Amino acid sequence: MDPRYRRSRVALRHAVYRLAEQRPITEVTVTELCREAGVTRDTFYRHAGAPLDLLADVLREDLEAIAGDHPDLSGGFGAGAGMRAGVRALCEHVAGHAGVYRNAARPHLLGPLRDVLETVVRRSLEAHADAHPEILPPEARAPEDVRVLAAYAAAGTVGALEVWLELDPLSVQRGERLIVAGSPAFWHGPPA
């Protein structure tokens, strides 16, 4: 990646997080982001079409990096022995950016942000199921079945995160515990 592009990307990343922490991203303008990041409008539009798009891209990058940091989860926020670690990492990320997520939830997360979360969680679960097909219920082992199961779990996880964000204080341990408790048992590993 070109060093100038990378510097601009880092500056825009910090700027979008700062501004989205202060107020809803839908109220943030391109001009404000450019001023905050110290870049031109032309530079901004090389990175994103709108502030919401930039925030969604930045969150996706961060979530994919977190998923990649958990190779024991076979692709990210997976299951089995590593399920708690993956869910904890997800909750830590959301808690670390609670202002951003809370400002984007009225009462549900804005579509692009919700889509990013669901997609990363779903792909991670699909990768985990591909690596460990023995955890799946016998009646749901076809690839299209796995997609349905992973989508169901991902949507439930994001829904749980939306409600968890309303709690005060926001406890990562509580979020992790509740999301794991609400997950279908087969994601935790093969039956004993």
Sequence and secondary structure as in RCSB ss.txt:
>XXXX:A:sequence
MDPRYRRSRVALRHAVYRLAEQRPITEVTVTELCREAGVTRDTFYRHAGAPLDLLADVLREDLEAIAGDHPDLSG
GFGAGAGMRAGVRALCEHVAGHAGVYRNAARPHLLGPLRDVLETVVRRSLEAHADAHPEILPPEARAPEDVRVLA
AYAAAGTVGALEVWLELDPLSVQRGERLIVAGSPAFWHGPPA
>XXXX:A:secstr
  HHHHHHHHHHHHHHHHHHHHS GGG  HHHHHHHHT  HHHHHHH SSHHHHHHHHHHHHHHHHHHT GGGSS
SS  GGGHHHHHHHHHHHHHHTHHHHHHTBSSSB HHHHHHHHHHHHHHHHHHHHH GGGS TT  SHHHHHHHH
HHHHHHHHHHHHHHTTSSS  HHHHHHHHHHHS GGGG S  
